[in-house]
Amino acid sequence: MNKQVIWITGASSGLGLELSVQLHQLGASLILSGRNVQALEELKQSLGNRHQILPFDLAEPEKIGDVADKAYQLFPKIDQLILCGGISQRNLFIESSLELDKKILDIDFFSNTELARAVIPQMIRNKGGRIVVVSSLAGKFGYPLRSAYSAAKHALHGYFETVRAELHDEQIKITIVNPGRIRTNISYNALLADGSPQGTMDYGQAHGMDAAKCARKIIKAIKRNKKEVYIGWPDILLIYIYRFVPSIYHRLIRKLNVR
Ligand SMILES: NC(=O)c1ccc[n+]([C@@H]2O[C@H](COP(=O)([O-])OP(=O)(O)OC[C@H]3O[C@@H](n4cnc5c(N)ncnc54)[C@H](OP(=O)(O)O)[C@@H]3O)[C@@H](O)[C@H]2O)c1
């Protein structure tokens, strides 16, 4: 990571913030993105002047091209893009709407694919680069109260596995990260059916893995050039249950405390 330029979304909070701190310690120069300018400024000041902030809204995927132009004005070469920014939801499908589904897909899927589309051509010209995609266990199987979130995370897998296959010979590496429940503000910010944030901490997140520990595991996966990694015991057990004994998953997931 030393001397690499890494653009990270979701740097203002939780997992992205912890990743930023640890990547700074490893010698990377960072482009820190999110919407909360004050949080990004404070992070930059605590880390030092070799980093830059680039605030923007992931809910506007059509503007990503302009945002990427600004990123290249900050640093002429970007070695890694970490797609960590995102929003969850806490509402039943039956209460949801097309408007809410589209908003979540814009933030959690389309902006990520647009960011990759904006940086990968330059990475190819520079003979390589890495995209780190922060998905979720909800990207591996359906998860109640999170229909659009789970759909967006599933879509990331199909999309970026395809990109990986197509660009293998161009040295474009893709690392997909699937965390279980991590202690961050994700459930506070998760959207209810009316589009407002839930504003409360779920039991699952309150008792989840420490965000700094999760960030360490993500960095380890990047260093080891992993294609995909599952993080957070015992939550990741569900991935194996889903794969090898799906009938148990189908019964379990209906009864699980998903908050
Ligand atoms: N925590 C978990 O249990 C968990 C589990 C699996 C996967 N994940 C994934 O981990 C990633 C990080 O989430 P977290 O747990 O760290 O939650 P968090 O503390 O709520 O952080 C979310 C980050 O995403 C940014 N973000 C949200 N909406 C945005 C928007 N419209 N435009 C730009 N940035 C936006 C936020 O920045 P601003 O507020 O500044 O905009 C913030 O930096 C997400 O992709 C999430 O799906 C989390």
The ligand as an SDF file (V2000), in Angstrom:
LIG
                    3D

 48 52  0  0  0  0  0  0  0  0999 V2000
  -21.9850   -2.3980    9.3020 N   0  0  0  0  0  0  0  0  0  0  0  0
  -22.4080   -3.5650    8.8390 C   0  0  0  0  0  0  0  0  0  0  0  0
  -22.9720   -4.3800    9.5940 O   0  0  0  0  0  0  0  0  0  0  0  0
  -22.1870   -3.9180    7.3760 C   0  0  0  0  0  0  0  0  0  0  0  0
  -22.3650   -5.2530    7.0010 C   0  0  0  0  0  0  0  0  0  0  0  0
  -22.1630   -5.5860    5.6690 C   0  0  0  0  0  0  0  0  0  0  0  0
  -21.7920   -4.6370    4.7550 C   0  0  0  0  0  0  0  0  0  0  0  0
  -21.6420   -3.3530    5.1470 N   0  0  0  0  0  0  0  0  0  0  0  0
  -21.2690   -2.3760    4.1210 C   0  0  0  0  0  0  0  0  0  0  0  0
  -20.1700   -1.6250    4.5680 O   0  0  0  0  0  0  0  0  0  0  0  0
  -20.1530   -0.3760    3.8890 C   0  0  0  0  0  0  0  0  0  0  0  0
  -19.8650    0.7340    4.9090 C   0  0  0  0  0  0  0  0  0  0  0  0
  -20.9540    0.8670    5.7870 O   0  0  0  0  0  0  0  0  0  0  0  0
  -20.7460    1.1320    7.3670 P   0  0  0  0  0  0  0  0  0  0  0  0
  -21.1400   -0.0840    8.0760 O   0  0  0  0  0  0  0  0  0  0  0  0
  -19.4360    1.7340    7.6200 O   0  0  0  0  0  0  0  0  0  0  0  0
  -21.9310    2.2040    7.6160 O   0  0  0  0  0  0  0  0  0  0  0  0
  -21.9000    3.7540    7.9820 P   0  0  0  0  0  0  0  0  0  0  0  0
  -21.1510    3.9780    9.2390 O   0  0  0  0  0  0  0  0  0  0  0  0
  -23.3430    4.1810    7.9320 O   0  0  0  0  0  0  0  0  0  0  0  0
  -21.0920    4.4050    6.7870 O   0  0  0  0  0  0  0  0  0  0  0  0
  -21.6640    4.5280    5.5150 C   0  0  0  0  0  0  0  0  0  0  0  0
  -20.7650    5.3980    4.6520 C   0  0  0  0  0  0  0  0  0  0  0  0
  -21.3690    5.5120    3.3600 O   0  0  0  0  0  0  0  0  0  0  0  0
  -21.4770    6.8820    3.0030 C   0  0  0  0  0  0  0  0  0  0  0  0
  -22.6990    7.1430    2.2670 N   0  0  0  0  0  0  0  0  0  0  0  0
  -23.9670    6.7350    2.5490 C   0  0  0  0  0  0  0  0  0  0  0  0
  -24.8360    7.2680    1.6760 N   0  0  0  0  0  0  0  0  0  0  0  0
  -24.1030    8.0440    0.8290 C   0  0  0  0  0  0  0  0  0  0  0  0
  -24.4180    8.8470   -0.2780 C   0  0  0  0  0  0  0  0  0  0  0  0
  -25.6770    9.0150   -0.7130 N   0  0  0  0  0  0  0  0  0  0  0  0
  -23.4150    9.5110   -0.9200 N   0  0  0  0  0  0  0  0  0  0  0  0
  -22.1320    9.3870   -0.5000 C   0  0  0  0  0  0  0  0  0  0  0  0
  -21.7700    8.6230    0.5380 N   0  0  0  0  0  0  0  0  0  0  0  0
  -22.7410    7.9650    1.1970 C   0  0  0  0  0  0  0  0  0  0  0  0
  -21.5390    7.6280    4.3370 C   0  0  0  0  0  0  0  0  0  0  0  0
  -21.0240    8.9330    4.1390 O   0  0  0  0  0  0  0  0  0  0  0  0
  -21.8540   10.2910    4.3380 P   0  0  0  0  0  0  0  0  0  0  0  0
  -22.8040   10.0800    5.4540 O   0  0  0  0  0  0  0  0  0  0  0  0
  -20.7780   11.2920    4.5980 O   0  0  0  0  0  0  0  0  0  0  0  0
  -22.5230   10.5100    3.0360 O   0  0  0  0  0  0  0  0  0  0  0  0
  -20.6100    6.8010    5.2090 C   0  0  0  0  0  0  0  0  0  0  0  0
  -19.2810    7.2310    5.0590 O   0  0  0  0  0  0  0  0  0  0  0  0
  -21.5120   -0.2580    3.1820 C   0  0  0  0  0  0  0  0  0  0  0  0
  -21.3590   -0.5260    1.8160 O   0  0  0  0  0  0  0  0  0  0  0  0
  -22.3410   -1.3490    3.8310 C   0  0  0  0  0  0  0  0  0  0  0  0
  -23.3310   -1.8430    2.9530 O   0  0  0  0  0  0  0  0  0  0  0  0
  -21.8210   -2.9700    6.4290 C   0  0  0  0  0  0  0  0  0  0  0  0
  1  2  1  0
  2  3  2  0
  2  4  1  0
  4  5  1  0
  4 48  2  0
  5  6  2  0
  6  7  1  0
  7  8  2  0
  8  9  1  0
  8 48  1  0
  9 10  1  0
  9 46  1  0
 10 11  1  0
 11 12  1  0
 11 44  1  0
 12 13  1  0
 13 14  1  0
 14 15  2  0
 14 16  1  0
 14 17  1  0
 17 18  1  0
 18 19  2  0
 18 20  1  0
 18 21  1  0
 21 22  1  0
 22 23  1  0
 23 24  1  0
 23 42  1  0
 24 25  1  0
 25 26  1  0
 25 36  1  0
 26 27  1  0
 26 35  1  0
 27 28  2  0
 28 29  1  0
 29 30  1  0
 29 35  2  0
 30 31  1  0
 30 32  2  0
 32 33  1  0
 33 34  2  0
 34 35  1  0
 36 37  1  0
 36 42  1  0
 37 38  1  0
 38 39  2  0
 38 40  1  0
 38 41  1  0
 42 43  1  0
 44 45  1  0
 44 46  1  0
 46 47  1  0
M  CHG  2   8   1  16  -1
M  END
$$$$
